[in-house]
């Protein structure tokens, strides 16, 4: 029998204009199931299975708002040709009684030059160690075009049937690069003070909300901290959260880490370096990762609900719904989140391992995910698609 507090996790909630059947959300985790940027039947089945397993909403990731925002050839990038394939996905999710979300973003300076066929761009000039390239600083025209790219992607996502649009302001992606003082060294109206650094994410959220026109919720994934000195801090995150709420976000998903510097800060647990080396394209990347992987890709110990303290500060700061993300895997941990005022629990690896975990927890058949933080599912993303290799 569920306690009264735990039962709250299985009660409905409103997220902007969208009614969710419970508080469980499959967070955006790159699936690797979109060859040439086109959603595959495998991607449809992946999200249908999560919806059938009881989650209230499942999030498609990562969808770039333009081709020049890609880090892999097999990532989604939004254009009219993929609207109908995406509609098959949202229809399948809706048929299982769940809502469908899509994460909209842009990689900024660590877009892959070989994939995008040109030089990456970012908040400021920066070296991309992953793609071995130097990005150029975005011009005013680039910035205005980027805002419209997000709006156009939102329009197409609505046409494809999505109920929620997640603007990616975290993990060192482009909008996060503007927020972080480490990557934003601009001296114009888009850099300097935190108020100026958060300006682009806020304008994007506002424009996406305008494009959504009340037909879908607009939420933002944001960094609590970047995971290294000189980046975004918890104090910054509180101000960023307030700014995003004021810009019109219907909800927030606090996270952390920088893909190009602290990629496993957002995951915690084992770093499967040898398996990562094996899938690298080209001898240079394989040799580099083999020699320096243990130094460059730092390992962080896994603890349950590892973003709790920072996310609680955000929860206590804003009035809109806030999700707890980061190592959510036990009913006891979910109960703590509900008791602490969180509105949603956002789960990644736990639902990759066990898509039916919410239904089993509600039925009293499970109290903890069988997922262990081996992170081998991360390797699978770059092979034939994300999956748990242990289940």
C-alpha positions as CSV (number, residue, x, y, z in Angstrom):
1,X,0.0,0.0,0.0
2,X,1.4,3.4,-1.0
3,X,1.7,6.1,1.6
4,X,-0.3,9.2,1.1
5,X,2.8,11.1,0.1
6,X,4.0,8.5,-2.3
7,X,0.5,8.3,-3.9
8,X,0.9,11.9,-4.9
9,X,3.4,10.8,-7.5
10,X,0.6,8.8,-9.2
11,X,-1.9,11.7,-9.2
12,X,-2.6,14.0,-12.1
13,X,-1.0,17.4,-12.6
14,X,-1.4,20.3,-15.0
15,X,1.7,21.5,-16.9
16,X,0.7,24.7,-18.7
17,X,-2.2,23.7,-21.0
18,X,-1.4,20.0,-20.7
19,X,-3.0,17.6,-18.2
20,X,-0.6,14.7,-17.2
21,X,-2.0,11.5,-15.7
22,X,0.8,11.3,-13.1
23,X,4.1,12.8,-12.1
24,X,6.5,10.5,-13.9
25,X,8.4,11.9,-16.9
26,X,10.9,10.2,-19.1
27,X,13.7,12.8,-19.4
28,X,15.4,13.6,-22.7
29,X,18.2,11.1,-23.3
30,X,19.7,10.9,-26.8
31,X,18.3,7.8,-28.4
32,X,20.5,7.4,-31.5
33,X,17.6,6.1,-33.5
34,X,17.2,8.8,-36.2
35,X,19.5,7.8,-39.2
36,X,20.2,10.9,-41.3
37,X,18.1,13.0,-38.9
38,X,14.9,11.1,-39.6
39,X,12.9,9.4,-36.8
40,X,12.9,5.6,-37.3
41,X,10.2,3.0,-36.4
42,X,12.6,1.9,-33.6
43,X,12.4,5.5,-32.1
44,X,8.6,5.3,-32.3
45,X,8.5,1.9,-30.5
46,X,11.0,3.1,-27.9
47,X,8.7,6.0,-26.8
48,X,5.5,4.0,-27.2
49,X,7.0,1.4,-24.8
50,X,7.8,4.0,-22.2
51,X,4.2,5.5,-22.5
52,X,2.7,2.0,-22.2
53,X,4.9,1.5,-19.0
54,X,3.0,4.2,-17.2
55,X,5.0,7.4,-17.5
56,X,2.8,10.5,-17.9
57,X,5.1,12.0,-20.5
58,X,8.1,10.8,-22.6
59,X,10.6,13.2,-24.1
60,X,12.2,12.8,-27.5
61,X,15.9,14.0,-27.6
62,X,17.9,15.7,-28.9
63,X,16.3,17.6,-31.7
64,X,18.4,20.4,-33.1
65,X,16.5,23.4,-34.4
66,X,18.8,23.5,-37.4
67,X,21.3,21.2,-39.2
68,X,24.2,23.3,-38.0
69,X,23.4,22.4,-34.4
70,X,24.2,18.6,-34.7
71,X,26.9,16.6,-33.0
72,X,26.0,13.3,-34.7
73,X,24.7,12.4,-38.1
74,X,22.0,10.2,-36.5
75,X,20.4,13.1,-34.5
76,X,17.1,14.7,-35.2
77,X,17.1,18.1,-36.8
78,X,13.8,19.8,-37.3
79,X,12.4,20.4,-40.8
80,X,9.1,19.8,-42.6
81,X,10.2,16.4,-44.0
82,X,10.2,14.8,-40.5
83,X,6.8,16.1,-39.3
84,X,4.9,13.1,-40.5
85,X,7.3,10.5,-39.1
86,X,7.2,12.4,-35.8
87,X,3.4,12.4,-36.0
88,X,3.5,8.6,-36.0
89,X,5.5,8.8,-32.7
90,X,3.1,11.2,-31.0
91,X,0.1,9.2,-32.2
92,X,1.7,6.0,-30.7
93,X,2.4,7.8,-27.4
94,X,-1.1,9.3,-27.2
95,X,-2.7,5.9,-27.9
96,X,-1.0,4.7,-24.7
97,X,-2.6,7.6,-22.7
98,X,0.6,9.6,-22.3
99,X,1.8,13.0,-23.5
100,X,4.7,13.5,-25.9
101,X,7.5,16.1,-25.4
102,X,10.4,17.0,-27.6
103,X,13.6,18.6,-26.6
104,X,14.7,21.5,-28.8
105,X,18.2,22.7,-28.8
106,X,21.4,23.6,-30.6
107,X,25.0,22.3,-29.9
108,X,26.7,25.6,-30.4
109,X,30.5,25.4,-30.4
110,X,30.7,21.6,-30.1
111,X,28.6,20.9,-33.2
112,X,30.6,18.4,-35.3
113,X,32.2,20.3,-38.3
114,X,32.1,17.1,-40.4
115,X,28.4,16.5,-39.7
116,X,27.3,20.1,-40.3
117,X,29.7,20.7,-43.2
118,X,31.1,23.9,-41.8
119,X,32.5,25.8,-38.9
120,X,30.5,25.7,-35.6
121,X,29.4,28.9,-33.9
122,X,28.9,29.8,-30.2
123,X,28.5,32.5,-27.7
124,X,32.2,33.3,-28.0
125,X,35.2,31.9,-29.9
126,X,36.1,28.5,-28.4
127,X,38.1,25.3,-29.0
128,X,36.0,22.2,-29.6
129,X,38.1,19.3,-28.4
130,X,35.5,16.7,-29.6
131,X,35.4,18.0,-33.1
132,X,39.0,19.4,-33.2
133,X,37.8,22.8,-34.4
134,X,37.5,26.4,-33.3
135,X,34.1,27.9,-33.4
136,X,33.3,31.5,-34.4
137,X,31.5,34.0,-32.2
138,X,27.9,34.5,-33.2
139,X,26.9,37.8,-34.7
140,X,23.8,39.8,-33.9
141,X,22.3,38.4,-37.2
142,X,23.2,34.9,-36.1
143,X,21.5,35.4,-32.8
144,X,18.3,36.8,-34.2
145,X,18.2,33.9,-36.8
146,X,18.7,31.4,-34.0
147,X,15.7,32.8,-32.1
148,X,13.6,32.3,-35.2
149,X,15.0,28.8,-35.7
150,X,13.7,27.8,-32.3
151,X,10.3,29.4,-33.1
152,X,10.1,27.6,-36.4
153,X,11.1,24.3,-34.8
154,X,8.3,24.9,-32.2
155,X,5.7,25.4,-35.0
156,X,6.7,22.2,-36.7
157,X,6.7,20.2,-33.4
158,X,3.2,21.4,-32.7
159,X,2.2,20.3,-36.1
160,X,3.7,16.9,-35.4
161,X,1.4,16.6,-32.4
162,X,3.8,17.3,-29.4
163,X,2.2,18.3,-26.2
164,X,5.3,19.8,-24.6
165,X,8.3,21.7,-25.9
166,X,11.5,21.4,-23.8
167,X,14.0,24.3,-24.5
168,X,17.5,23.0,-23.8
169,X,19.3,25.5,-21.6
170,X,21.6,23.0,-20.0
171,X,24.5,20.7,-20.4
172,X,26.7,23.1,-22.2
173,X,24.6,23.3,-25.3
174,X,24.3,26.7,-27.1
175,X,21.8,28.4,-24.8
176,X,23.8,27.1,-21.8
177,X,27.0,28.5,-23.4
178,X,25.4,31.9,-23.3
179,X,24.5,31.5,-19.6
180,X,27.9,30.2,-18.5
181,X,30.6,32.8,-17.8
182,X,33.2,30.2,-18.9
183,X,31.9,30.2,-22.5
184,X,30.3,33.6,-22.8
185,X,33.0,36.3,-22.8
186,X,31.0,38.8,-24.9
187,X,31.0,42.5,-24.2
188,X,27.7,43.4,-25.9
189,X,24.1,43.1,-24.8
190,X,24.3,39.3,-24.8
191,X,27.2,38.9,-22.3
192,X,28.8,40.2,-19.2
193,X,26.3,40.2,-16.3
194,X,24.1,37.2,-15.6
195,X,21.1,39.3,-16.6
196,X,22.7,39.7,-20.1
197,X,23.9,36.1,-20.3
198,X,20.5,34.7,-19.7
199,X,18.9,37.1,-22.2
200,X,19.1,34.7,-25.2
201,X,17.5,31.7,-23.4
202,X,14.7,34.0,-22.1
203,X,14.1,35.4,-25.6
204,X,14.0,31.9,-27.0
205,X,11.6,30.6,-24.3
206,X,9.3,33.7,-24.9
207,X,9.4,33.2,-28.7
208,X,8.8,29.4,-28.4
209,X,5.8,30.1,-26.1
210,X,4.5,32.6,-28.6
211,X,4.8,30.0,-31.4
212,X,3.1,27.4,-29.2
213,X,0.1,29.6,-28.8
214,X,-1.2,27.8,-25.8
215,X,-1.3,24.5,-27.7
216,X,1.6,22.9,-25.9
217,X,3.5,23.4,-22.6
218,X,6.9,25.1,-22.8
219,X,9.5,24.0,-20.3
220,X,13.2,24.5,-19.9
221,X,16.0,22.2,-18.9
222,X,18.6,24.3,-17.1
223,X,21.9,23.8,-15.3
224,X,22.1,24.0,-11.5
225,X,25.9,24.1,-12.0
226,X,28.3,23.4,-14.8
227,X,30.5,21.0,-12.7
228,X,33.7,23.0,-12.8
229,X,35.2,26.3,-11.4
230,X,34.3,29.3,-13.4
231,X,31.0,28.0,-14.6
232,X,27.4,28.4,-13.5
233,X,26.8,28.0,-9.8
234,X,23.8,27.2,-7.6
235,X,23.4,30.9,-6.8
236,X,23.3,31.7,-10.5
237,X,20.8,28.9,-11.1
238,X,18.3,30.5,-8.7
239,X,18.4,33.7,-10.8
240,X,18.2,31.9,-14.1
241,X,15.2,30.0,-12.9
242,X,13.4,33.2,-12.0
243,X,14.3,34.7,-15.4
244,X,13.0,31.7,-17.3
245,X,9.8,31.7,-15.3
246,X,9.3,35.4,-16.1
247,X,10.0,34.6,-19.7
248,X,7.0,32.3,-19.8
249,X,8.3,28.8,-19.0
250,X,5.5,26.5,-17.7
251,X,8.0,24.3,-15.9
252,X,11.7,23.7,-15.1
253,X,13.9,20.6,-15.2
254,X,17.1,21.4,-13.2
255,X,20.1,19.5,-14.2
256,X,23.9,20.0,-14.5
257,X,27.2,19.3,-16.2
258,X,28.8,20.4,-19.5
259,X,29.0,17.9,-22.3
260,X,32.3,19.2,-23.6
261,X,34.0,19.3,-20.1
262,X,32.1,17.3,-17.5
263,X,29.9,14.9,-19.5
264,X,29.4,12.4,-16.7
265,X,28.5,15.0,-14.1
266,X,24.9,14.7,-15.2
267,X,25.0,10.9,-15.0
268,X,27.3,9.8,-12.2
269,X,28.5,6.2,-11.9
270,X,30.9,4.2,-14.0
271,X,32.6,5.7,-17.0
272,X,32.9,2.9,-19.6
273,X,36.0,4.2,-21.3
274,X,37.1,1.0,-23.1
275,X,33.6,0.6,-24.6
276,X,33.6,4.3,-25.6
277,X,37.0,3.9,-27.3
278,X,35.7,1.0,-29.4
279,X,33.0,3.1,-31.0
280,X,34.9,6.2,-31.8
281,X,35.0,7.1,-35.5
282,X,38.6,7.3,-36.7
283,X,41.9,6.2,-35.3
284,X,42.8,9.7,-33.9
285,X,39.8,9.8,-31.7
286,X,40.2,6.2,-30.6
287,X,43.8,6.7,-29.6
288,X,43.1,10.1,-27.9
289,X,40.3,8.7,-25.8
290,X,42.3,5.6,-24.9
291,X,45.3,7.6,-23.8
292,X,43.5,10.5,-22.0
293,X,40.0,9.2,-21.4
294,X,40.5,8.6,-17.7
295,X,41.9,12.1,-17.3
296,X,39.5,14.0,-19.6
297,X,36.3,12.2,-18.8
298,X,36.1,12.4,-15.0
299,X,34.1,9.9,-13.0
300,X,31.6,11.0,-10.3
301,X,30.2,8.7,-7.6
302,X,26.5,7.9,-8.0
303,X,24.2,8.8,-5.2
304,X,20.4,8.6,-5.3
305,X,18.7,12.0,-6.2
306,X,22.1,13.6,-6.6
307,X,20.7,17.0,-7.8
308,X,18.3,17.2,-4.9
309,X,19.8,20.1,-2.9
310,X,20.3,22.4,-5.8
311,X,17.0,21.6,-7.4
312,X,15.2,22.2,-4.0
313,X,16.6,25.8,-4.1
314,X,15.0,26.2,-7.5
315,X,11.8,24.6,-6.3
316,X,11.6,27.1,-3.4
317,X,12.3,30.0,-5.7
318,X,9.6,29.7,-8.5
319,X,5.9,29.1,-8.6
320,X,5.8,26.9,-11.7
321,X,6.2,23.1,-11.6
322,X,9.7,21.8,-11.0
323,X,10.9,18.3,-11.7
324,X,13.5,16.4,-9.7
325,X,16.1,14.8,-12.0
326,X,19.3,12.9,-11.3
327,X,19.5,9.4,-9.9
328,X,15.8,9.0,-9.2
329,X,15.3,5.3,-8.9
330,X,13.5,4.3,-5.7
331,X,10.0,4.7,-4.3
332,X,11.5,6.1,-1.1
333,X,13.4,8.7,-3.1
334,X,10.3,9.6,-5.1
335,X,8.3,10.0,-1.8
336,X,11.0,12.3,-0.5
337,X,10.7,14.4,-3.7
338,X,6.9,14.7,-3.3
339,X,7.2,15.5,0.4
340,X,9.7,18.3,-0.5
341,X,7.4,20.0,-2.9
342,X,8.7,18.7,-6.3
343,X,5.9,18.5,-8.8
344,X,7.4,15.9,-11.1
345,X,10.1,13.2,-11.1
346,X,12.2,13.0,-14.2
347,X,13.8,9.6,-14.9
348,X,16.3,8.5,-17.6
349,X,18.3,5.3,-17.1
350,X,15.7,3.8,-14.8
351,X,13.1,3.9,-17.5
352,X,15.5,2.8,-20.2
353,X,16.2,-0.3,-18.1
354,X,12.5,-0.8,-17.1
355,X,9.9,1.1,-19.1
356,X,7.1,-0.3,-17.0
357,X,8.6,0.8,-13.7
358,X,5.9,3.4,-12.9
359,X,3.1,0.8,-13.3
360,X,5.0,-1.8,-11.2
361,X,5.6,0.8,-8.5
362,X,2.0,1.8,-8.4
363,X,0.9,-1.8,-8.2
364,X,3.3,-2.5,-5.3
365,X,5.4,-4.8,-7.5
366,X,8.6,-2.7,-7.3
367,X,10.2,-0.3,-4.9
368,X,13.4,0.3,-6.8
369,X,14.7,0.3,-10.3
370,X,17.0,-2.6,-11.2
371,X,19.2,-0.1,-13.1
372,X,22.8,0.1,-12.0
373,X,24.8,3.2,-13.1
374,X,27.2,1.3,-15.4
375,X,26.4,3.8,-18.2
376,X,26.8,1.2,-20.9
377,X,23.5,2.5,-22.3
378,X,25.4,5.7,-23.2
379,X,27.7,3.7,-25.4
380,X,24.6,2.0,-27.1
381,X,23.3,5.5,-28.1
382,X,26.2,5.7,-30.6
383,X,25.7,2.1,-31.9
384,X,22.3,0.8,-32.7
385,X,20.3,2.9,-30.3
386,X,19.9,3.4,-26.6
387,X,19.1,0.3,-24.6
388,X,20.0,-1.4,-21.3
389,X,22.5,-4.1,-21.9
390,X,21.9,-5.8,-18.6
391,X,18.1,-6.3,-18.7
